[in-house]
Amino acid sequence: MDSRFVNSFTVPTRIKFLGRFVEPFCLKHRLMLMALGSPLVEEGNPVTPVDLVIAAHVCSDGLIGDYTLRDRIWIIRLGRDKELMLKAVTVFREYVGLDDWPKFWPKETGSSGKASDSGIPWVLGVIAGLIQNGIEEERAWNMPESQAIWMNSAFSMNKGADISLMTTEEEKFMDDLREKDAASAKERDTNGN
């Protein structure tokens, strides 16, 4: 059985992050962080201590407003201690659970050279797919994100979508092949072939 699938449906729990209990990361949290331009969900900018504190507020379903004394202390501590900052970013990225999303086999591109894009934001596409298949809107927005992605993928496949999931066993096999190919190429280079 795919360990990513198992983790998605058995691991998500509340954790304590920067002194706050945060709910399992969900599409509602992602959308709010995207709206705030958070580098924790959008690449491009370095993560700051303030970004982490805001993420803790969002993911604890708290209000974003004035910083509490506890928030200010976290901002100072994270700003002064690079190791603590790195650990906090790592904890947040693990909490988000991207490693538990299903992996898809690469798809052939169309004649235009790129896969089709409907223009619908992917978060909305997932929510709409869940609701269309009988998941209540509130549950769709609040279920752990990796569960939402797995369920939406299964619903799409059941309706005939042209997607194929890569199991963790297949991924490990592909990684092993890449390592063997890299070792063979290095050996050829070393031997001058």
C-alpha positions, 0 to 999 in steps of 0.5 A: 500500500502507498505510504503517502496514502496511509500517512494522509489518512492516519497521521494528520493531527493537531500539533503545537507550532510556535506556542499555538495548537494548529489544526491539520493543514487544509486548503482553507489555510493554504488559500489564506496564506496564498492571499497573504503572499506567504513564502511558506506556500509560494516560492520566491522570497525567503521566509521571515520570522514574521511569516512563521508567526502569521502562519501559526495564527492562520493555521490555528484558525486565529485572527490575524491582528496585533501581535501578542507578547508571545508572538513578539518573543517568537519573532525575536528568538527566530530572528536571532537563532538561525538554527531555531529558524531553520527548525521552525521552517522544517517543522512547518513544511513537514506539517503541511504534508506535501510529501503525503500528496499522491505522485503522478506519472508524467503526462504527455503534453498536447500539440501546443507543447504544454498541458491544458490549463482551464484557468481555474485556480487549482485550490478551487478545482479541488474544492469544486471536485470534492463538493461535486462528489458529495463532500460538504463545503465546510468539510472540503475546505477543512479536511487535511490538504493531503486527504483532499488531494487524494480524494479529488484524484480518486474522484477524477480517476473514477470519472475517467480523468487521464491520470496515473498515480505513482506508488511509493514502491514505483517511486523507489524503483525509479530512484534506484534506477536513477542512482544506478545510471548516475553511478554507471555514468560516473564510472564511465567518466572515470574510466575515460569511456 
